[in-house]
Amino acid sequence: MYAHVYIKIGVTKLDRPFTYSIPAELEGKVVPGCEVRVPFGARKLRGFVVSVDDQSDIDDSQTKDIISAKPFDAKSDGALFALAGFVHERYGGTFGQALSTVFPSMAGETKNKDRKLKNPFEKLSLPTERPEIELNEEQQRVVDTFFADYDAGERRVYMLKGVTGSGKTLCYIRMIEKVIEQGQQAIVLIPEIALTLQNIMRFYRFFGERVSAINSRMTPAMRRDQFERARRGDISVMIGPRSALFTPFKNLGLIIVDEEHETSYNSEHPPKYHAVDVAVERGKINGASVVLGSATPSVNSYYHAMNGDYTLLTLDKRAKDAALPKVTVVDMREELRNGNRSMLSDTLFHAIKDRLSRHEQVMLFINRRGVAGTVSCRECGQVIKCSHCDVPMSLHRDGFLYCHYCGERIVFRRECPSCHSKLIGTMRAGTEKIENEIIRNFPGVRVLRMDADTTKGPDGFRPILLAFNAHEADVLIGTQMIVKGHDFPGVTLMGVLAADLSLNVPDYTAAERTYDLLLQACGRSGRGENAGEAIIQTYQPENYAIRAAAAGDYKAFYDEETSFRSLMDYPPFGHMLSVLITSREEDKCIEMGKYVKAVMKQADDKLFVAGPTVSAISKIKDEYRYELLVKDSTIERLVKARKAADRAVLDSNAPKGADIWYDFT
């Protein structure tokens, strides 16, 4: 008997199955989907069996034996192998990359397979009594709907839309209890940025040692141990970022994706999969329910809910009838006209002073992620946008503004095209500058700063959060990492600085990202006994995303955003494929880009293909970066174009010296 094996290797030209003999002692153990160890050249590598038959496509004298095979479980390993096929088919890359993604335990092996596996929470003490759950009327309605479907054998995808502080986690816990009672397991995905001990402990208090977690700061060995504990049945709940989705549970019953709108669920490395879509697919394969939770659902997910593809569940009130924070929008153009050039408006300055006098806590959020290169006017708020695509253009070092959707290029002139002010350019303020201004204006204030510079090391941002939670500081300043899932009862004021910066990102989802961030930020205030307030500073107070966030009106935002997207054929009304071309030689990037574009147009001449144009970040680690953008109404045609490009790149006549990567939206 022979097995056709995909080797775990990321080389495109070796992305095919290799034939091996099955030795007598492994007959019956080597089956499609099982993991094996095989000789490959001078090395011994792991791979997966894609098929088994009694015919070999090569001479027996050249066929090597499989060395070993892991025990195979159809419910866990078989389901994950099918999921790897989906990831490879949808998102491209090599099949080996898809296998490495879906089977993260392949990153290494445990030498002593019989040792005691490490528990990341073994030093935590279990609560003496399990906390009681008291659900309000809204929460009970959500849980009852899930229970009724589950008991009827219906495994659906649910969109749980709940305002900040509405108690979505309590609903998750009751749902998990239900599936555990039936002998099944659950996966809870949390954005890496919100994966704090505070969040994990919410589940640990209820499920104790049946809970485990993974995160990027764990060693590879510790992460492997958690997957192996799941495989052995030692745990029933796995919590973690997107890679937790591939936990090898044998009887998976529920997948929860908390804060499903978060962009961190989109992989940045090939294959560039979207964890929400893959979670839905794993739910289909495993026969598991899927719950997508958010206060600010992604436009795509909410569109599915509105179309009936997902079941919509809502929580419109905060738990214990707590009031939502009062939100004030400050027009920074007026502040400038009144002579205030500070980063703090008069309104925010006096609000901070008031909270400090009452010994209440303040959070200040600077909304600047991804804004490098975008140009705006401080005088009138005007942002320079592409005349064809209605997205902000990006300023490059060559002095030109580029649109990364159609390739339009214009010269940057240091004068606002709307009001002719000279106060136009890119935003440079950061958290350290804000910290200095707070210390200067409020002598004696205790300040903590949480950003990429202050959260390095194995403990990350945990010491900062613990200190702030213990009231060892009055003010916490940070980037978006401070607005994700944290619960500080002492915070009664959230100040949002430069709220509109994320509107200027050269991306069609800029308004959605801005709405998400603002609503999540405002939701950090007033979660304790005292009423909360949020102050949003902006140069574009009339923008619909800012207006809707201030009002807490998701429906108003969704209606206006989808009207815009339908006109422009942006998702969910159309689909896009971004093709990134990288090379150490710029001319080879351009040559490969033109070649791939021609191949795609030849495969389907009705496709819209723009580029190649220089990327927003034109060079990283001495590699030049160019992009193609492909648009169509159906994702199937984009997948077909991607496959045509994959085949053509392997052709002997294809340009050499450049690599390509795919990203679907």
BALONU-421524 format. One line per 4 residues: number of its first residue (from 1); their letters; for each residue x, y, z of C-alpha. Coordinates in steps of 0.25 Angstrom, whole numbers. Example, Ala and Ser with C-alpha at 12.3 -4.5 7.8 and 13.67 -1.06 7.14 Angstrom:
BEGIN
1	AS	49,-18,31; 55,-4,29 $
end
This chain:
BEGIN
1	MYAH	0,0,0; 4,14,-3; 1,28,3; 1,41,-4 $
5	VYIK	7,51,6; 7,66,6; 20,70,13; 20,82,23 $
9	IGVT	29,91,15; 26,105,10; 33,104,-3; 23,107,-14 $
13	KLDR	30,98,-24; 29,86,-15; 14,89,-12; 9,75,-16 $
17	PFTY	8,61,-10; 19,51,-10; 18,36,-10; 22,27,1 $
21	SIPA	21,12,4; 13,8,16; 21,-2,24; 13,-14,29 $
25	ELEG	13,-10,44; 6,3,40; -4,-3,31; -18,2,36 $
29	KVVP	-12,13,44; -8,22,32; -21,27,27; -25,40,19 $
33	GCEV	-24,52,28; -14,46,38; -1,52,42; 12,44,38 $
37	RVPF	27,46,39; 35,43,26; 49,44,21; 51,56,11 $
41	GARK	64,57,6; 74,57,17; 63,61,27; 52,55,34 $
45	LRGF	39,64,33; 24,63,36; 13,63,27; -1,59,24 $
49	VVSV	-7,47,16; -17,52,6; -20,38,0; -16,23,1 $
53	DDQS	-17,13,-10; -10,1,-16; -3,8,-27; 10,16,-28 $
57	DIDD	13,27,-38; 28,24,-36; 37,12,-37; 37,4,-24 $
61	SQTK	52,5,-23; 51,20,-21; 39,19,-11; 43,21,3 $
65	DIIS	35,16,15; 27,25,25; 35,25,38; 23,27,48 $
69	AKPF	8,31,48; 1,39,59; -12,33,64; -24,38,56 $
73	DAKS	-37,43,61; -47,46,50; -55,56,59; -43,65,62 $
77	DGAL	-32,62,52; -41,59,41; -49,72,43; -36,80,44 $
81	FALA	-31,74,31; -44,77,24; -42,91,29; -28,92,24 $
85	GFVH	-34,89,10; -44,101,12; -33,110,16; -24,106,4 $
89	ERYG	-35,107,-6; -40,120,-1; -28,128,3; -17,122,-6 $
93	GTFG	-2,120,-1; 3,106,-1; -4,94,4; 7,92,14 $
97	QALS	5,106,19; -10,103,21; -6,90,29; 3,98,38 $
101	TVFP	-7,108,41; -18,98,44; -9,89,51; -1,98,60 $
105	SMAG	4,87,68; 13,83,56; 22,94,60; 30,84,69 $
109	ETKN	29,71,76; 29,67,91; 41,58,94; 35,52,106 $
113	KDRK	21,48,102; 17,42,115; 21,54,124; 11,63,131 $
117	LKNP	6,74,122; 7,88,127; -5,96,132; -3,111,130 $
121	FEKL	-12,114,142; -7,103,152; -2,114,161; -16,121,162 $
125	SLPT	-25,117,173; -39,112,170; -51,119,176; -57,112,188 $
129	ERPE	-71,113,182; -75,114,168; -81,128,166; -96,128,163 $
133	IELN	-101,134,150; -113,144,150; -118,147,136; -126,159,134 $
137	EEQQ	-138,158,124; -131,162,112; -119,152,115; -129,141,118 $
141	RVVD	-136,143,105; -123,141,97; -119,129,105; -133,123,104 $
145	TFFA	-133,124,88; -119,117,88; -124,106,97; -136,104,89 $
149	DYDA	-129,102,76; -118,94,82; -128,84,88; -135,83,75 $
153	GERR	-122,79,68; -120,92,61; -106,97,60; -107,112,55 $
157	VYML	-98,124,54; -103,135,63; -100,150,63; -100,155,77 $
161	KGVT	-101,170,77; -100,176,91; -96,189,96; -83,191,104 $
165	GSGK	-86,186,118; -98,178,114; -93,165,120; -90,157,107 $
169	TLCY	-80,149,115; -90,144,124; -98,139,112; -85,132,107 $
173	IRMI	-83,125,120; -98,119,120; -96,115,106; -83,108,109 $
177	EKVI	-89,101,121; -100,95,112; -90,89,102; -81,84,114 $
181	EQGQ	-94,77,120; -95,70,107; -81,65,107; -76,75,97 $
185	QAIV	-65,85,97; -65,100,94; -55,110,87; -55,125,91 $
189	LIPE	-47,134,82; -43,148,88; -35,158,81; -20,157,85 $
193	IALT	-20,171,90; -32,168,100; -26,154,104; -23,159,118 $
197	LQNI	-23,151,131; -36,159,135; -44,153,123; -38,139,125 $
201	MRFY	-42,139,140; -57,142,137; -57,128,130; -47,121,140 $
205	RFFG	-56,125,152; -68,117,146; -60,105,139; -47,104,147 $
209	ERVS	-37,94,142; -46,90,130; -41,104,124; -28,106,117 $
213	AINS	-23,118,109; -12,121,98; -6,134,94; 6,139,86 $
217	RMTP	15,141,98; 15,127,102; 26,118,98; 24,108,86 $
221	AMRR	25,97,96; 14,103,105; 5,105,94; 7,91,89 $
225	DQFE	4,86,103; -10,93,103; -14,87,89; -9,73,94 $
229	RARR	-18,75,107; -30,78,98; -27,65,90; -26,57,102 $
233	GDIS	-39,62,107; -33,69,120; -40,82,117; -53,86,111 $
237	VMIG	-51,101,108; -40,107,100; -38,123,101; -29,130,91 $
241	PRSA	-27,138,79; -30,133,65; -20,121,66; -29,116,77 $
245	LFTP	-39,113,66; -31,101,62; -31,94,76; -32,79,73 $
249	FKNL	-45,76,81; -52,63,78; -66,67,81; -66,82,78 $
253	GLII	-80,88,81; -78,103,81; -69,114,75; -70,128,81 $
257	VDEE	-64,139,74; -64,151,84; -62,165,78; -64,159,64 $
261	HETS	-62,172,57; -47,173,61; -37,173,50; -27,165,58 $
265	YNSE	-35,153,54; -30,155,40; -16,147,38; -5,156,34 $
269	HPPK	3,144,29; 0,134,17; -10,128,16; -17,141,20 $
273	YHAV	-29,135,26; -41,142,33; -44,135,46; -58,139,46 $
277	DVAV	-61,132,32; -52,120,36; -60,119,50; -73,118,42 $
281	ERGK	-67,108,33; -62,100,45; -75,100,51; -81,94,38 $
285	INGA	-70,83,38; -72,80,53; -87,82,54; -84,93,64 $
289	SVVL	-92,106,68; -84,119,65; -87,132,73; -81,145,67 $
293	GSAT	-82,155,78; -80,170,78; -85,184,82; -81,188,68 $
297	PSVN	-83,177,58; -75,177,46; -83,182,34; -81,168,27 $
301	SYYH	-86,160,39; -98,170,41; -101,169,26; -102,154,28 $
305	AMNG	-111,155,40; -120,165,32; -121,155,21; -125,144,30 $
309	DYTL	-112,136,28; -109,138,43; -119,138,55; -119,152,61 $
313	LTLD	-119,153,76; -118,167,83; -115,173,97; -119,187,97 $
317	KRAK	-117,191,112; -105,191,121; -105,180,132; -112,184,145 $
321	DAAL	-119,196,137; -106,204,138; -106,216,129; -98,218,117 $
325	PKVT	-88,229,117; -91,244,113; -84,247,100; -79,261,96 $
329	VVDM	-73,264,83; -63,275,82; -60,282,69; -45,285,69 $
333	REEL	-46,294,58; -53,304,67; -43,302,78; -32,306,68 $
337	RNGN	-40,318,63; -41,322,78; -26,321,80; -25,308,86 $
341	RSML	-13,300,80; -12,290,91; -16,275,89; -26,277,100 $
345	SDTL	-39,284,97; -44,294,108; -56,284,110; -47,272,112 $
349	FHAI	-37,280,121; -47,284,131; -54,270,131; -40,264,135 $
353	KDRL	-38,274,145; -52,271,151; -50,256,151; -36,257,158 $
357	SRHE	-42,266,169; -52,255,172; -41,244,172; -48,237,160 $
361	QVML	-40,231,148; -38,236,134; -34,229,121; -29,236,109 $
365	FINR	-29,229,96; -21,234,84; -27,229,71; -15,228,61 $
369	RGVA	-13,214,57; -10,212,42; -11,227,39; 4,229,34 $
373	GTVS	4,236,21; -10,242,21; -12,257,19; -22,265,26 $
377	CREC	-24,280,29; -25,285,43; -32,298,39; -45,292,32 $
381	GQVI	-43,277,34; -42,274,19; -35,260,16; -29,259,2 $
385	KCSH	-37,247,-5; -36,240,-18; -46,246,-28; -50,232,-33 $
389	CDVP	-50,223,-20; -54,233,-9; -43,228,0; -32,236,6 $
393	MSLH	-19,236,-2; -6,233,4; 7,242,4; 20,235,-1 $
397	RDGF	34,239,0; 34,243,-14; 25,255,-11; 13,249,-18 $
401	LYCH	-1,245,-12; -5,231,-17; -19,224,-17; -17,209,-14 $
405	YCGE	-30,205,-20; -28,210,-34; -14,215,-35; -17,230,-37 $
409	RIVF	-5,239,-34; -5,254,-31; 6,264,-26; 5,268,-11 $
413	RREC	4,283,-10; 5,289,4; -8,296,3; -22,291,7 $
417	PSCH	-30,290,-6; -42,294,1; -39,306,10; -24,309,5 $
421	SKLI	-19,308,19; -4,304,21; -8,295,33; -8,283,25 $
425	GTMR	0,270,27; 1,257,34; -1,254,48; 11,252,57 $
429	AGTE	6,253,72; 7,241,80; 5,236,94; 18,241,100 $
433	KIEN	15,255,96; 1,254,102; 7,248,115; 16,260,116 $
437	EIIR	5,270,114; -4,264,125; 8,264,135; 11,279,131 $
441	NFPG	-4,283,133; -7,275,145; 4,275,155; 5,262,164 $
445	VRVL	-4,254,155; 0,239,154; 0,235,140; 2,221,133 $
449	RMDA	4,220,118; 1,207,110; 6,206,96; 16,198,88 $
453	DTTK	28,204,95; 23,201,110; 17,187,108; 30,180,103 $
457	GPDG	34,167,110; 28,154,115; 17,161,124; 13,171,113 $
461	FRPI	2,180,118; -2,172,130; 6,180,141; 0,193,135 $
465	LLAF	-14,188,135; -13,183,149; -7,196,155; -18,204,148 $
469	NAHE	-29,195,153; -23,196,168; -24,211,166; -9,213,167 $
473	ADVL	-10,223,155; -21,234,152; -19,235,137; -17,223,127 $
477	IGTQ	-12,228,113; -11,219,101; -14,214,87; -25,205,83 $
481	MIVK	-20,194,93; -27,202,105; -41,202,99; -42,187,97 $
485	GHDF	-50,179,107; -45,185,119; -54,187,131; -49,198,141 $
489	PGVT	-60,202,150; -53,215,155; -52,221,141; -63,232,139 $
493	LMGV	-56,240,128; -51,235,114; -45,246,106; -43,242,91 $
497	LAAD	-32,250,84; -32,252,69; -44,244,67; -44,246,52 $
501	LSLN	-30,241,49; -35,227,46; -44,233,36; -32,237,28 $
505	VPDY	-27,223,26; -26,219,12; -36,208,13; -51,206,10 $
509	TAAE	-54,201,24; -48,214,30; -62,219,35; -65,205,41 $
513	RTYD	-52,204,48; -54,219,54; -69,215,58; -64,203,65 $
517	LLLQ	-52,209,72; -60,221,77; -72,213,82; -63,203,89 $
521	ACGR	-55,215,95; -67,222,100; -72,209,106; -60,208,116 $
525	SGRG	-66,220,124; -76,219,135; -76,203,137; -76,205,152 $
529	ENAG	-85,212,162; -82,226,157; -88,232,144; -78,232,132 $
533	EAII	-75,243,122; -67,242,108; -62,254,101; -59,252,86 $
537	QTYQ	-49,262,80; -50,263,65; -47,272,53; -59,265,45 $
541	PENY	-71,266,55; -81,265,43; -76,251,39; -87,241,40 $
545	AIRA	-78,231,47; -74,241,58; -89,245,59; -94,231,60 $
549	AAAG	-83,227,70; -86,239,79; -101,235,79; -99,220,80 $
553	DYKA	-107,218,68; -102,206,60; -114,205,51; -111,219,46 $
557	FYDE	-97,216,44; -100,203,37; -110,209,27; -101,221,23 $
561	ETSF	-89,212,22; -96,201,13; -102,212,4; -88,217,1 $
565	RSLM	-82,203,-1; -93,198,-10; -90,210,-19; -75,207,-19 $
569	DYPP	-77,192,-20; -69,190,-7; -72,178,2; -82,172,5 $
573	FGHM	-87,176,-9; -75,172,-16; -62,165,-13; -47,169,-14 $
577	LSVL	-34,162,-15; -21,169,-12; -9,163,-18; 4,167,-11 $
581	ITSR	17,166,-20; 30,167,-12; 45,166,-17; 58,172,-14 $
585	EEDK	58,178,-28; 48,188,-31; 47,185,-46; 44,171,-43 $
589	CIEM	32,175,-34; 27,183,-46; 30,172,-56; 23,161,-48 $
593	GKYV	11,170,-45; 9,173,-60; 10,158,-63; 0,154,-52 $
597	KAVM	-10,164,-56; -9,159,-71; -11,145,-66; -24,149,-58 $
601	KQAD	-30,157,-69; -27,145,-79; -34,136,-69; -46,145,-68 $
605	DKLF	-46,158,-76; -58,164,-68; -50,165,-55; -46,179,-51 $
609	VAGP	-31,178,-48; -24,191,-44; -9,193,-43; 2,189,-40 $
613	TVSA	4,201,-31; 14,204,-20; 9,199,-6; 5,208,5 $
617	ISKI	18,203,12; 27,203,-1; 39,196,5; 41,187,17 $
621	KDEY	54,180,21; 60,184,7; 49,177,0; 40,186,-10 $
625	RYEL	25,184,-9; 15,186,-20; 0,183,-21; -11,179,-30 $
629	LVKD	-25,180,-26; -36,171,-33; -51,174,-31; -63,165,-35 $
633	STIE	-77,163,-30; -74,148,-26; -63,142,-18; -63,130,-27 $
637	RLVK	-58,138,-39; -47,144,-30; -43,130,-25; -42,125,-40 $
641	ARKA	-33,137,-43; -24,134,-32; -23,119,-36; -19,124,-50 $
645	ADRA	-8,133,-45; -3,122,-36; -1,112,-47; 5,123,-56 $
649	VLDS	15,127,-46; 21,113,-46; 22,113,-61; 36,113,-67 $
653	NAPK	33,126,-75; 29,133,-62; 37,145,-57; 47,141,-46 $
657	GADI	51,148,-34; 38,153,-28; 28,146,-18; 13,148,-18 $
661	WYDF	3,148,-6; -12,148,-6; -22,155,3; -37,154,1 $
665	T	-48,164,6 $
end
